[in-house]
Amino acid sequence: MTEAEQEQLRHQLYELQIEHRDLDGIIAHLHETGVVDPLKLQRMKKRKLRLKDQISKIEDLLIPNILA
């Protein structure tokens, strides 16, 4: 993997982490206020899980497994 590709992955990772953190805050706020559309909340939680999966995949690409 070239340095440019690694830099692109780091940038993508940063963006995904921001979106994940923002969704976490929104979900927490909705729970605190009690104003919750169950379907909307479920979609946000699924999006958050997909983001976490994407983050993990990129981290695995950037941080090689030493034991492998």
N, C-alpha and C positions, 0 to 999 in steps of 0.2 A: 504494500500500500504506500502510495507516495505521500509526501508531506502535505501536498495540497488536498488530497483526499482525506487525510487525517484532520486537517483544519476544517474542512467542510463538515465532517462528522461531529467535531467538537462544537461547531456553531449550531448544527441541528440538535445536538444533545442539549445545549444551553436553552434553545427555544422550547424544546419539549419539556424541560424541567420547569421553565417559567409557566407554561400553560398548565402543567400538572399542579403546581403550587397555587395558581390562581383558581383552578377548579376546586381544589381542596378548601380554599377560603370561602368560595361561593357556597359550597355544600354546607360548610359549618355555619355560615351566616343564615342560610335557609332553615337549618335545624333550630338555631337560636331564636329566630323570629317566629317560627311556627307557620310561616307562609310557605307551604310546600305543595307543589303540584307533583303527585307521586310519579307520574309518567316522566315529567321533566327531570326530576331527581334521579330516577332510574337511568335515564339516558346520560346524565352527567357522570354518574358513577361508572357506567360502562365505558364512557370516553376516558375517564381517569384511569381505569384499568388498562385500556388499550395504550394509553400514553406510557404507563409504567412498563408495559411489555416492550414498547419501542425503545424506551430509555435503557432497559436492561440489555437489549440486543446491541445497541450502539456501544454501551460500556464494554460489553464482551469483545467487540471488534477492536476497541481502542486499548483495552487492557488484556494482553495475551495471557492465557492460562499457563503458568509456569510448569505445572505438573503434566501438561499434555505433551 
